[in-house]
Amino acid sequence: MTEANQSPINLFDMKAQQALIRPEIDRRIAAILDSGAFINGPDVRELEEKLAEFAGCGHAVGVSSGTDALQIAMMAEGIGRGDAVFLPAFTYTATAEVPLVLGATPVFVDVEPDSFNIDLEDLKRRIALVKEEGRLRPRAVVGVDLFGRPADWPAIQEICRAEGMFALDDAAQAFGAALDGKRLGQWGDAAALSFYPTKTLGCYGDGGAILTNDAGRAELYRSLRTHGEGKTRYAVERTGMNGRLDSLQAAILLCKLPLLEDELKSRARIAGWYAARLSGHVVVPGEQAGATSAWGLYSVLLPDASTRERVQATMRDRGVPSAIYYPKPLHHQPAYAAAHAEGLRAAPPLPVSEALCDRILALPMHPYLDKAQAARVAEALTAGL
């Protein structure tokens, strides 16, 4: 088969999945249109029950996005002015954006060079420095399960318990991942999910959820997502927000959720194909001891930025997409420069986060990528080295 008539390769592919469930999607959407229950309807409640069951946690609260999941979880803890929220410098902007919106100060922590997740020794060092400076109160740690690989939650929880801090799992890229036999959603005080279309479980718009084993927190999340309502609609007990999940998006997620177990296995299989073909050429991600990755993204490390540029050009010429997550660490983003200076007056450097931004490259990763396509991706990448 010539390259011209080979099947196209997509970075993400939602059409293949939709073809399997389109009749059920149409049926559920038609039922919502007939019922008029567009916001927080029965489909939302059904989804919440099934999400909690899948994750093995006590409660799931559907919200309007992964960002709002983070915000509602922090609002419930009263996090705000004068509080330090510790989070990785190498992650998506929403993780740092939310503390600032609430008036708190993000304190950026370096990441591990192999897992890309928060570096525990650097975390402990920065907590100690914040306490020593005495201007901010250490209040929360946001651990990000980057690219689908679980952070070291037993250690994060131990640090948070010792310091009296809130442990929040940003599992936006990792729904379905597990650590020590427990799925994400059972770790930390709460876990925030994103259902952005490209996630391991994605809707066809914005959506998210908060998972927790704490019944009191779950009740508070439900109030905060609906303007701080109490037992009745016009009993406003606290300042909340409009963070509700649309019933249409919940219906789509209900159609997709039964596919997730097999899709996670497919993602792991594809990761294995990549590792077999690319090991020795680039640095490939490995599985951590006791962890099962959701493989939300598959990112390799190239020697430097110039090599990456050459590799991407070769891949483009061969019809193979790639992406850079992330081209700049958060502490170098203009939006966070002042916060970074405020978090620690004498902040230690963040060398790993800075170096990763010059070397990281994400390859196509979705459950419907076949072995021949994965081979083409690997061949295109190595041809550019």
C-alpha positions as CSV (number, residue, x, y, z in Angstrom):
1,M,0.0,0.0,0.0
2,T,1.4,3.4,-0.9
3,E,1.5,6.3,1.6
4,A,-1.1,8.2,-0.4
5,N,-3.8,5.5,0.0
6,Q,-3.0,4.6,3.6
7,S,-5.7,5.4,6.2
8,P,-5.2,8.9,7.8
9,I,-3.7,9.1,11.3
10,N,-5.4,11.4,13.8
11,L,-3.9,12.7,17.0
12,F,-7.3,12.0,18.5
13,D,-10.2,10.2,16.9
14,M,-13.7,10.6,18.2
15,K,-15.5,9.5,15.0
16,A,-14.6,5.8,15.2
17,Q,-16.0,5.7,18.7
18,Q,-19.1,7.6,17.8
19,A,-19.9,5.1,15.0
20,L,-20.3,2.4,17.6
21,I,-22.8,4.2,19.8
22,R,-24.5,6.7,17.5
23,P,-28.0,5.1,17.7
24,E,-27.9,5.1,21.5
25,I,-26.7,8.7,21.5
26,D,-29.6,9.7,19.3
27,R,-32.0,7.8,21.5
28,R,-30.9,9.5,24.7
29,I,-30.7,13.0,23.2
30,A,-34.2,12.6,21.7
31,A,-35.5,11.6,25.2
32,I,-34.0,14.7,26.8
33,L,-35.5,16.9,24.1
34,D,-38.9,15.4,24.7
35,S,-38.6,15.7,28.5
36,G,-37.1,19.2,28.7
37,A,-34.8,18.2,31.6
38,F,-31.8,20.0,30.1
39,I,-29.9,20.9,33.3
40,N,-29.1,18.5,36.2
41,G,-31.8,16.1,34.9
42,P,-32.1,12.4,35.5
43,D,-29.2,11.6,33.1
44,V,-26.9,13.7,35.3
45,R,-27.9,11.7,38.4
46,E,-27.5,8.4,36.5
47,L,-24.1,9.4,35.3
48,E,-23.0,10.5,38.8
49,E,-24.0,7.0,40.2
50,K,-22.1,5.2,37.4
51,L,-19.0,7.4,37.6
52,A,-18.8,6.7,41.4
53,E,-19.3,3.0,40.7
54,F,-16.6,2.9,38.0
55,A,-14.1,4.7,40.2
56,G,-15.0,2.8,43.3
57,C,-15.6,6.0,45.3
58,G,-18.5,7.1,47.4
59,H,-19.7,10.1,45.5
60,A,-19.5,11.8,42.1
61,V,-20.8,15.3,41.4
62,G,-21.3,16.4,37.8
63,V,-20.1,19.9,36.9
64,S,-19.7,22.1,33.8
65,S,-15.9,21.6,33.2
66,G,-12.7,20.2,34.6
67,T,-11.7,23.8,35.5
68,D,-14.9,24.3,37.4
69,A,-14.3,21.0,39.2
70,L,-11.1,22.3,40.5
71,Q,-12.7,25.6,41.5
72,I,-15.6,24.1,43.3
73,A,-13.4,21.7,45.2
74,M,-11.2,24.6,46.4
75,M,-14.2,26.9,47.1
76,A,-15.6,24.2,49.4
77,E,-12.4,24.4,51.5
78,G,-12.5,28.1,51.7
79,I,-9.2,28.6,49.9
80,G,-8.5,32.2,49.1
81,R,-6.4,35.2,50.0
82,G,-3.3,34.4,52.0
83,D,-3.3,30.7,51.1
84,A,-0.6,28.9,49.2
85,V,-1.6,26.2,46.8
86,F,1.2,23.9,45.7
87,L,1.1,22.5,42.1
88,P,3.4,21.3,39.3
89,A,5.0,23.9,37.1
90,F,4.7,21.5,34.2
91,T,0.9,21.1,33.5
92,Y,-2.1,22.8,31.9
93,T,-2.9,26.3,32.8
94,A,-6.3,25.5,34.6
95,T,-4.4,24.0,37.5
96,A,-2.8,27.3,38.3
97,E,-5.6,29.5,37.1
98,V,-8.1,28.4,39.7
99,P,-6.2,29.4,42.8
100,L,-5.6,32.9,41.4
101,V,-9.3,33.3,40.5
102,L,-10.0,32.5,44.2
103,G,-7.4,35.0,45.4
104,A,-5.0,32.3,46.6
105,T,-1.3,32.1,45.4
106,P,-0.1,29.2,43.3
107,V,3.4,28.0,44.4
108,F,5.0,26.1,41.5
109,V,6.8,22.9,42.2
110,D,9.2,21.0,39.9
111,V,8.3,17.6,38.5
112,E,10.1,14.3,38.2
113,P,12.1,13.8,35.0
114,D,10.6,10.3,34.3
115,S,6.9,10.5,35.4
116,F,6.5,14.2,34.8
117,N,4.5,14.4,38.0
118,I,5.1,16.5,41.1
119,D,8.5,16.0,42.7
120,L,7.9,15.2,46.3
121,E,11.2,16.3,47.7
122,D,10.8,19.7,45.9
123,L,7.3,19.9,47.3
124,K,8.5,19.4,50.8
125,R,11.2,22.0,50.3
126,R,8.8,24.6,49.0
127,I,6.3,24.0,51.8
128,A,9.1,24.5,54.3
129,L,10.2,27.7,52.6
130,V,6.6,29.1,52.5
131,K,6.3,28.4,56.2
132,E,9.7,30.0,56.9
133,E,8.8,33.2,55.0
134,G,5.5,33.3,56.9
135,R,3.5,35.4,54.4
136,L,1.2,32.6,53.1
137,R,-0.5,29.7,54.7
138,P,0.1,26.3,53.1
139,R,-3.4,25.1,52.4
140,A,-3.5,22.7,49.5
141,V,-1.5,20.4,47.2
142,V,-2.9,19.8,43.7
143,G,-1.4,16.6,42.3
144,V,-1.7,16.2,38.6
145,D,-1.8,12.7,37.0
146,L,-0.1,14.0,33.9
147,F,-0.8,12.3,30.6
148,G,-2.7,9.6,32.5
149,R,0.0,8.4,34.8
150,P,-0.9,8.5,38.5
151,A,1.0,10.8,40.9
152,D,2.4,9.3,44.1
153,W,-0.8,9.7,46.0
154,P,0.2,7.8,49.2
155,A,3.1,10.2,49.6
156,I,1.1,13.3,48.7
157,Q,-1.6,12.3,51.2
158,E,1.0,11.7,53.9
159,I,2.5,15.2,53.3
160,C,-0.9,16.8,53.4
161,R,-2.0,15.1,56.6
162,A,1.3,16.1,58.3
163,E,0.8,19.7,57.3
164,G,-3.0,19.9,57.6
165,M,-3.5,20.6,53.9
166,F,-6.2,19.7,51.4
167,A,-5.1,17.0,48.8
168,L,-6.8,17.6,45.5
169,D,-6.2,15.2,42.6
170,D,-6.3,16.8,39.2
171,A,-7.1,13.7,37.2
172,A,-8.3,15.5,34.1
173,Q,-6.1,13.4,31.8
174,A,-6.3,10.2,33.8
175,F,-9.8,8.9,34.4
176,G,-9.5,5.1,34.6
177,A,-6.0,5.1,35.9
178,A,-5.2,3.2,39.1
179,L,-2.6,3.0,41.8
180,D,-2.1,0.1,44.2
181,G,-5.3,-1.5,42.9
182,K,-7.4,1.7,43.6
183,R,-8.7,3.8,40.8
184,L,-8.2,7.6,40.8
185,G,-11.1,9.1,42.7
186,Q,-10.3,7.0,45.8
187,W,-7.1,9.0,46.4
188,G,-6.8,12.4,47.9
189,D,-9.6,14.3,49.6
190,A,-11.3,14.8,46.2
191,A,-10.5,14.3,42.5
192,A,-11.4,16.6,39.6
193,L,-12.3,15.2,36.2
194,S,-12.5,16.8,32.8
195,F,-14.8,15.5,30.1
196,Y,-13.3,17.6,27.4
197,P,-13.8,15.7,24.1
198,T,-10.2,14.4,23.9
199,K,-10.1,13.0,27.4
200,T,-10.2,9.2,28.2
201,L,-13.9,9.8,28.8
202,G,-15.0,12.8,26.8
203,C,-18.3,14.4,26.0
204,Y,-19.1,16.6,22.9
205,G,-18.6,19.9,24.7
206,D,-17.4,20.9,28.1
207,G,-18.1,18.8,31.2
208,G,-16.5,17.6,34.4
209,A,-17.0,15.9,37.7
210,I,-15.7,15.8,41.3
211,L,-15.1,12.5,43.0
212,T,-14.9,12.1,46.7
213,N,-15.5,9.6,49.5
214,D,-16.6,12.4,51.8
215,A,-20.4,12.8,51.9
216,G,-20.2,16.2,53.4
217,R,-18.0,17.5,50.7
218,A,-20.2,16.0,48.0
219,E,-23.2,17.8,49.4
220,L,-21.3,21.1,49.5
221,Y,-20.1,20.6,45.9
222,R,-23.7,20.2,44.8
223,S,-24.7,23.4,46.5
224,L,-21.7,25.4,45.1
225,R,-22.3,24.2,41.5
226,T,-25.8,25.7,41.7
227,H,-25.3,29.2,43.1
228,G,-24.9,28.1,46.7
229,E,-28.5,26.8,46.9
230,G,-29.7,25.0,50.0
231,K,-32.6,22.5,50.2
232,T,-34.7,24.7,47.9
233,R,-33.9,26.7,44.8
234,Y,-34.3,30.1,46.4
235,A,-32.7,29.3,49.8
236,V,-29.2,30.6,49.0
237,E,-26.9,29.5,51.8
238,R,-23.5,30.5,50.5
239,T,-21.7,32.2,47.5
240,G,-21.5,29.6,44.7
241,M,-21.3,29.6,41.0
242,N,-23.1,28.4,37.9
243,G,-21.2,25.1,37.4
244,R,-23.9,22.6,36.4
245,L,-23.6,19.8,34.0
246,D,-25.9,19.8,30.9
247,S,-28.1,16.7,30.7
248,L,-27.2,16.3,27.0
249,Q,-23.5,16.0,27.9
250,A,-24.4,13.5,30.6
251,A,-26.3,11.4,28.1
252,I,-23.4,11.3,25.8
253,L,-21.1,10.2,28.6
254,L,-23.5,7.5,29.6
255,C,-23.3,6.1,26.1
256,K,-19.5,6.2,26.2
257,L,-18.8,4.9,29.7
258,P,-19.5,1.2,28.9
259,L,-16.7,1.4,26.3
260,L,-14.1,2.7,28.7
261,E,-12.7,-0.5,30.1
262,D,-11.9,-1.9,26.7
263,E,-10.6,1.5,25.5
264,L,-8.2,1.7,28.4
265,K,-6.9,-1.8,27.5
266,S,-6.5,-0.6,23.9
267,R,-4.6,2.5,25.0
268,A,-2.2,0.3,27.0
269,R,-1.7,-1.9,24.0
270,I,-0.8,1.0,21.8
271,A,1.6,2.3,24.4
272,G,3.3,-1.1,24.3
273,W,3.6,-0.9,20.5
274,Y,5.2,2.5,20.7
275,A,7.6,1.5,23.5
276,A,8.7,-1.6,21.5
277,R,9.5,0.4,18.4
278,L,10.8,3.6,19.9
279,S,12.9,2.4,22.9
280,G,16.6,3.2,22.2
281,H,15.7,6.0,19.8
282,V,13.9,8.4,22.2
283,V,13.0,8.4,25.9
284,V,9.7,6.6,26.2
285,P,7.3,6.7,29.2
286,G,7.3,3.6,31.4
287,E,4.8,2.2,33.9
288,Q,5.4,3.1,37.5
289,A,5.5,0.3,40.1
290,G,1.9,-0.4,41.3
291,A,0.4,2.0,38.8
292,T,-1.8,1.5,35.8
293,S,-1.7,4.5,33.4
294,A,-4.8,5.6,31.5
295,W,-2.5,6.8,28.7
296,G,-4.5,10.0,28.1
297,L,-1.5,11.1,26.1
298,Y,1.6,9.4,24.9
299,S,4.6,11.7,25.2
300,V,8.3,11.0,24.4
301,L,11.4,13.0,25.1
302,L,13.7,14.1,22.3
303,P,17.3,15.3,22.9
304,D,16.6,19.0,22.4
305,A,14.3,21.6,20.8
306,S,16.1,21.6,17.4
307,T,15.8,17.8,17.1
308,R,12.1,18.1,18.0
309,E,11.5,20.7,15.3
310,R,13.2,18.5,12.7
311,V,11.2,15.4,13.8
312,Q,7.9,17.2,13.7
313,A,8.6,18.5,10.2
314,T,9.4,15.0,9.0
315,M,6.3,13.6,10.6
316,R,4.1,16.3,9.0
317,D,5.6,15.5,5.6
318,R,4.5,11.9,6.1
319,G,1.0,12.8,7.3
320,V,1.6,12.0,10.9
321,P,0.4,14.6,13.5
322,S,2.1,15.4,16.8
323,A,1.7,18.1,19.5
324,I,3.7,19.7,22.3
325,Y,2.3,19.5,25.7
326,Y,3.6,21.9,27.0
327,P,5.8,24.5,25.2
328,K,6.3,26.7,28.3
329,P,6.3,25.9,32.1
330,L,3.6,27.8,34.0
331,H,6.1,30.0,35.9
332,H,7.3,31.4,32.6
333,Q,3.7,32.3,31.4
334,P,3.0,36.0,31.6
335,A,-0.2,35.4,33.5
336,Y,1.6,33.8,36.4
337,A,4.8,35.8,36.6
338,A,3.6,38.0,39.4
339,A,2.1,35.0,41.3
340,H,5.4,33.1,41.0
341,A,7.3,36.0,42.5
342,E,4.7,36.3,45.3
343,G,4.6,32.7,46.1
344,L,8.3,32.5,47.2
345,R,10.4,35.7,47.3
346,A,13.5,33.5,46.9
347,A,12.1,30.7,44.8
348,P,14.4,27.9,43.9
349,P,14.8,27.1,40.2
350,L,12.5,24.6,38.3
351,P,15.0,23.0,36.0
352,V,13.2,19.8,35.1
353,S,10.0,21.6,34.1
354,E,12.0,24.0,32.0
355,A,13.9,21.3,30.3
356,L,10.9,19.1,29.5
357,C,9.3,22.0,27.6
358,D,12.2,21.8,25.0
359,R,12.1,18.0,24.7
360,I,8.5,16.8,25.0
361,L,6.5,15.5,22.0
362,A,3.0,13.9,22.1
363,L,2.2,11.2,19.5
364,P,-1.2,10.1,18.3
365,M,-3.0,8.3,21.1
366,H,-6.6,7.1,21.0
367,P,-8.2,3.6,21.4
368,Y,-8.9,3.1,17.7
369,L,-5.3,3.5,16.5
370,D,-4.3,0.2,14.9
371,K,-0.9,-1.5,14.9
372,A,0.0,-0.5,11.4
373,Q,-0.8,3.1,12.1
374,A,1.3,3.0,15.3
375,A,4.2,1.6,13.2
376,R,3.8,4.5,10.7
377,V,4.0,6.9,13.6
378,A,7.2,5.3,14.9
379,E,8.8,5.1,11.5
380,A,8.0,8.8,10.8
381,L,9.5,9.9,14.1
382,T,12.7,7.9,13.8
383,A,13.2,9.1,10.2
384,G,13.4,12.6,11.6
385,L,16.1,11.9,14.1
